[in-house]
Amino acid sequence: MRLKVNITGLVQGVGFRPFVYRLAGELGLRGYVLNDTAGVLIEAEGEKEKLDEFLVRVEKDKPALSRIYSLRHTFLEESGCGEFEIRESREEGDKSALILPDLTVCDECLNDVTNPKDRRFLYPFTNCTNCGPRFTIINKLPYDRKNTAMKDFRMCPKCEKEYSLPDDRRFHAQPDACHECGPWISLYDCEGALLCEKEDALEKAVNLVRKGYIVAVKGLGGYHLICDATNEDAVSRLRQKKHREEKPLAVMFPDLDSIKKETHLNMLEERAVQSIERPVVIVKKREGTALAHSVSPGNRTAGVFLPYTPLHHLILKKLKKPVVATSANTTDEPIAKDNADAFSRLSAIADYFLSHNREIVRRCDDSVVRIVAERQAPVRRSRGFAPLPVNVPFKFSKPVLALGPYMNNTIALGIDDRVFLSQHIGDLDTPLAVEFYDETIKDFLRLFDVQPEIVVSDLHPGYYSTKYGEAHYADRLVKAQHHYSHILSCMAENEIAEDAEVIGFAFDGTGYGTDKTIWGGEVLISSYRGFKRAYHLQPYKLPGGDKAVKEPCRTALSLLYETFGERAKDFDFIPLSEEERSFLISMMEKDINSPLTTSMGRLFDGVASIAGLKHRVSYHAQAAIELEQAAERSDITDSYPVVVKNNMIYQFPVIDNIVDDLKAGTPIEVIAKKFHNTVVEIIVNVSESVRDETGITAVALSGGVFQNAVLLENTFRRLKETGFTPLVHQLVPPNDGGLALGQAAYGRSI
């Protein structure tokens, strides 16, 4: 008989065809296997019992990296196939095959590049069917060499032989290459002059880093700026040139033991560091760490990760010390990926360039995660995760394009029962970021061969993403409220049933409300059909609007003035002159550029300033992070009185009590912890009120404020203790980087 099998899922680029070929050979079957635009097609002929065994083992013994979403099979009449073979891929048909993220170099390939007797010794582009680039080199489906950035590199006879041998682990490895036939590295000075190539370039680059120079290194999804992470002068100079004042810099370590020497790792953090995605993991630094102070100044944590390409491994193995490995850009710009772009934008930052001649088809920044409440919480979802889909508990009847927000932008495509999120794009506030955004939308639609029938943007009329939707998709554009999208995102990734409701706490810095004011401290009773704004923070003013985001002392003054009136002018908690205080208070009284907000994120900023921790910030949420880290130093369980009535959460009694504590000389860490405890009690108390009224017991926690580990861990514990089911983010970030998932869910309901 003949067995025909159509498989969809993660089955291209994971060694699926070689696996099928070997299995068919073992069972004595005839026929073929090929990639098509939907996944993998198999036709096998032989005895029925052998075909039955084949069918079972295709699912049972499939490659570890693969994932089968659907397997359709039919038994047909024999057609006279010859020996089993891997046939040329088919490029016609609807594109529904899944594209794999870039894969961390495997241990076997690492052994090859570090073995002086191996022909790939020191070769920085070594890979096999189990590892190597995928998302950043593919131009189109199906996943074949001619459709990737490797199309310009013709395999030498030795690589061709490996590629053709069924028993070789490089059997049909599309990016297969070696010193003789593959891409190579080159070292340039900052003027673009070629200095040396290949092994000489590697050796010279390592020596330059050792001497304190900054080297721009071209990797998988773009360039890193690399310098010695233990050299204070080098790290300080990198900060100055990159215009990145205080935001922590990611550090790449040679191995796990070297990370443990400088940081504290729990079991889940250790797992995350070593996971196949190789994200940057935020962990606590050890006292007396050898890392330069400027790696994360004034911060108890550091973002650490391990090498994930052969080139990174070779650099770190030779250097024998950690390096700062930060995105190659100036602050707020997208990562540089092309050689010409890198020389143009980075020549004033990098002293040297370690480049290569393989094209990066699409940019892809490093992913960032944090272990919170014993769960892995994404902070930035990109390399290693994108473009894998999030499976959702409903089906899209029409393709949906979600355009994302303004900050931490990602876009998304809703197709069937999956949402495909793009790599991290970033804040849409520079021309280059906007160009990257436009490029990503076009790339995603081309890659998945989809024309969206519904397009979803944020409600905010000033966001570039909203304007993009209005300009390109006015006839099919719908707008979703920002905080409702946050809650929908949390519901979708937690696979909440279509007819269920949740109590949603959407706490963040800024979002455009349905009443055209700035929301950010919202309690929404939500379902996939809609939401009701049940509670929110008492509105307060932000003198100077967006300027208050960078100067939390302005928010602090507003909170003090709303609480104490004119007496606020006399408090010395914040570093504003008498003239500045009078001017800002006059602005608020006259409603001059002082918009109302219910923002929980700004409340955290304001309290941090009142407590004397941070009055002006150089990166987003810096004041709130310092407040969180102060709270970590206290184990007090007390909280300030909570006042909730008439659907309003009153924060001004909390400010009153904080000022009393400051006057009494209460330690800052105690005040910080009591404030966090208070927000936890607000969440629990409001949840209990809603449950008494509606019977809802599921509580969704979303928005950037819930990146705060002290807040999330204690909220999670208290909700569980009081009989609720807390829902948190584990697949997409709680910040705006996960918003597109919620927008896609909103579009599905239209």
Number of C-alpha atoms within 10 A of each C-alpha: 17 22 21 20 18 16 21 21 19 20 26 28 31 24 24 24 26 25 18 24 20 15 17 25 15 10 14 16 23 19 23 23 24 20 26 25 24 23 25 24 22 20 22 28 27 20 13 13 10 17 22 13 11 21 17 11 13 18 13 9 12 18 19 10 17 17 18 14 12 11 15 10 15 10 16 12 9 12 12 12 16 12 14 20 19 17 13 12 17 15 15 11 10 12 19 20 22 25 25 25 22 26 26 22 23 19 10 13 23 21 13 19 23 17 13 11 9 12 14 22 19 23 27 26 25 25 30 26 25 21 25 27 26 23 29 21 25 23 21 19 26 28 27 21 20 16 15 24 20 21 15 14 16 15 19 15 11 14 19 16 14 18 23 16 13 17 12 15 18 24 22 25 25 24 29 26 26 22 17 16 16 22 19 19 23 19 26 21 16 19 13 15 11 13 14 17 18 18 16 13 21 21 17 16 26 22 15 16 22 18 13 20 23 24 30 32 26 26 20 29 25 27 29 26 24 28 28 28 27 20 22 16 15 22 26 17 17 23 21 12 15 20 15 17 18 17 19 20 22 24 25 27 26 22 19 14 10 15 22 15 13 20 22 15 20 14 9 15 21 16 13 20 22 19 13 18 19 24 28 24 29 22 21 17 23 17 10 7 12 14 24 18 16 24 26 20 15 13 18 15 19 23 23 27 27 25 21 24 24 25 23 19 23 22 21 20 17 14 18 15 18 26 28 27 25 22 24 27 21 17 14 15 21 27 27 26 23 22 18 11 12 22 21 14 16 24 17 12 23 25 19 26 33 24 22 21 14 21 19 24 19 21 24 30 26 25 22 22 25 24 19 22 17 12 15 18 24 26 26 29 28 28 26 26 25 20 22 20 20 19 17 22 16 17 16 18 13 16 20 27 32 35 28 31 28 21 17 20 25 29 28 27 28 30 22 16 14 19 29 24 28 26 29 25 26 24 21 23 14 12 11 14 19 20 12 19 25 13 12 20 19 10 17 19 14 14 16 20 16 17 13 17 15 20 26 29 31 29 20 22 14 11 17 21 26 22 16 16 22 17 11 11 16 12 12 14 20 21 19 22 18 28 30 30 26 31 34 29 30 30 33 23 22 19 14 20 14 13 8 13 23 26 28 32 28 31 29 29 25 24 25 20 19 14 7 12 15 21 26 30 29 25 30 22 23 22 21 23 14 13 19 13 14 17 20 23 23 17 20 21 26 29 27 18 17 13 14 21 25 20 21 30 26 30 30 28 26 25 24 24 20 15 17 15 12 12 10 19 19 9 14 12 19 20 16 17 11 11 10 13 20 14 13 21 22 13 17 21 12 10 14 13 16 21 17 19 25 26 28 25 22 27 25 28 34 31 29 28 27 27 23 17 20 22 25 19 19 14 15 12 22 21 28 25 21 21 28 22 21 20 23 16 13 16 11 15 11 14 20 20 14 17 14 18 10 7 14 17 22 18 23 20 13 21 23 15 16 22 19 12 16 16 10 9 9 13 13 21 20 21 27 28 25 22 25 26 22 21 21 22 20 19 21 21 17 21 23 19 12 19 17 11 9 12 12 18 20 21 26 27 27 32 32 24 26 25 21 16 19 19 22 20 16 17 24 21 14 17 22 13 11 13 11 19 16 19 21 25 26 19 19 26 27 29 25 28 32 34 34 34 36 29 35 35 28 26 26 23 12 10
